[in-house]
Amino acid sequence: MSAKPTTKKFGKSTREVPASADKAKKWYNADDEPEAKKKDYRNGIDAPGDGVATRIEELVRQTAQTTINIPPSTYINIPRHVSTTATMSFGAQANQPQPQVRKAVRPWAPRQSLQPGTVLIVLAGRFRGKRVILVKALDQGVLLVTGPFKINGVPLRRVNSRYVIATSYKVDVSGLDQKKVEEVSQPKYFTAEKAKEKAGEEAFFKQGEKPQRRLLTESPPQKKQITSSRAADQKAIDKPLIANIKKVDMLASYLGSSFSLRKGDKPHEMQW
């Protein structure tokens, strides 16, 4: 026997409230039959236990020779290694080896314009804007250049090949002493000598202190002295170059002038 509903008063009105046992029947029909178990239709494969292996074999057979034509409007989202007309296959084509990217370290090779004797324009560093002569291309993208020093003040120096512009003019370098060139192109030739500091109490307490400003009354620091051997090497390299430069009119003044751009100049249209 079902419980009887009760009458409750809410403010000035009354309302009939069903019993707690009858509340569920109001919203859910207790006589409904349970629904059948749902199937998994992902990728067109039935639920487990209903011929899964047979269905997979059928899919493989259908897609063995399926050609996908990709419209041109979607090319922007396609990786480079994917063809616009691809054949999908779960067999032999899927097992073919893919081309591998080799990331081996290859030795640096100078570009064709960087030949000994070429006049270069330095774009960065202390001598930016100077025109120099290429003596030799060293390893790892480094170039050995000279001014010559007597013409534009550029000594024997190493520069990065990325920061030079190679012009179309070449100076004859056949008179250079190759033994001397090989000697000055060694890495140890440009290695700076470290100053030897005496370890003592005064040097210990100076660690971490900021350098003091030089007063106007104090004498300026001494400039670095060029050794006689380096000066002799510079003259040995520059002497045959200067002799060949003097044979060409206006070449010495061309090397002595600095390169610069003015308003309206278009570097991409210039003939170097």
Phi, psi and omega in degrees: 000124182285149180290149181278147176290154179250153180255124180241151182258127178240099183069238179268353183245164177242153181218143181270119183256125180290162179292160182297329180288335182266355182292319182295325181292338181291325184255331183236129178280115182287346182269359181292145177273147179293144180286158179290156181294133182287154180254155179265110183257019178293134181059021177073018182253134181291172179298156180303140180092003183235059176072045183293312182299320180295321181292323179294318178298324179292321177295319179297319180292324181287326185264007182296325181232049180262125180257130180254118176262112183268126180294151181298336183293342182254011181296333187293334182261009183263131176298162184293328185278000180258127179282153180288338175237095186252147177253116180278135180207137176264009184250242189294321184292327180290337182265001180289142180293139179269148178296133182260146178272120180268124181247045179284148178279114181258147180294148180287139178235130180292149177291161190298332182285345182269079178249150179304134182097350181289138176279124183247153174249119181279130185257346184211162178099191183296325183254035179295139183091349181279150174260126184231170180249132179282123179267314182199146174268119181267190182280159172059037173076021180256140181242139174264119184232163173214158186297295000297161187296326182289338184267312185231005175081011179265118180278184172299125190207152174258134179229157178280134182293342178286340186249035175224152173249124180272123178273174181273356183266142179232144176256141181292121181244020183291337182275003181288143175281110185293329177295319178292322177297318179294327181290316184278352180267002179285146180299325182292341179294329182257006179282125182286142178280130180280136179288134181274118179257136179282131179279117181208185182292320181293319178292328180294318183281347179278350182294131178087355179274147178284143178291136181281149179288145179280130178283158180294333181281343181279153179284144180293155180294150182289140178284156180291128181274133177276128181289155181294329180292322178291320178297322178292321177296321179296317179293323181295326179280321186280334186302308179292331179291317180295323178297321179285330179291322181293341179286343182251129180293139175066004181287324180294318178290329177294317179288331180282341180275155180263148178274138178205160178248141178244177182296128180095349178288139181241100183299327184288348179253002182278148174262111185279000000 
